[in-house]
């Protein structure tokens, strides 16, 4: 069995970024929002995804290096 050592905060950030990125285009069809607001919210969702991916990579790197440091 493979054990995933993904930090829960990074997982929450990633899921919230995905939700923001996918809900915004759908909400744009039903509610009037200026292009600037749509762009800011989409950019926020994408930025959250990138931050979470960086945290994933750092935790993976630290987990693999900690074996050699012991």
C-alpha positions in Angstrom: 0.0 0.0 0.0 1.4 3.4 -1.0 1.4 6.1 1.7 0.8 9.6 0.4 2.5 12.3 2.5 0.6 15.2 1.0 0.1 18.1 3.5 -3.6 18.6 4.2 -3.3 22.4 3.8 -1.9 22.0 0.3 -4.7 19.6 -0.6 -7.3 22.1 0.7 -5.6 24.9 -1.3 -5.5 22.8 -4.4 -9.2 21.8 -4.2 -10.3 25.4 -3.5 -8.3 26.6 -6.5 -9.9 24.0 -8.7 -13.4 24.9 -7.5 -12.8 28.6 -8.1 -11.4 28.0 -11.6 -14.3 25.7 -12.6 -17.2 27.6 -11.0 -16.3 31.0 -12.3 -17.0 30.4 -16.0 -20.4 28.8 -15.1 -21.3 31.6 -12.8 -20.4 34.1 -15.6 -23.2 32.8 -17.7 -25.8 33.4 -15.0 -24.6 36.5 -13.3 -23.3 39.7 -14.8 -19.7 40.3 -13.8 -17.3 42.7 -15.4 -14.3 41.2 -17.2 -11.9 42.5 -14.6 -13.7 40.7 -11.8 -13.8 37.5 -13.8 -10.1 37.7 -14.6 -9.2 38.4 -11.0 -11.2 35.5 -9.7 -9.8 33.1 -12.4 -6.3 34.3 -11.7 -6.8 33.7 -8.0 -7.9 30.1 -8.7 -4.9 29.4 -10.9 -2.5 31.0 -8.4 -3.9 28.8 -5.6 -3.4 25.7 -7.8 0.2 26.7 -8.5 0.9 27.4 -4.8 -0.5 24.0 -3.9 1.7 22.3 -6.6 4.8 24.0 -5.2 3.9 22.8 -1.7 3.4 19.3 -3.1 6.9 19.4 -4.7 8.6 20.8 -1.7 7.0 18.2 0.6 8.0 15.4 -1.8 11.6 16.7 -2.0 11.8 17.0 1.8 10.4 13.5 2.3 13.0 11.9 0.0 15.9 13.9 1.4 15.0 13.1 5.0 15.9 9.4 4.5 19.4 10.3 3.6 19.8 12.7 6.5 19.1 10.0 9.2 
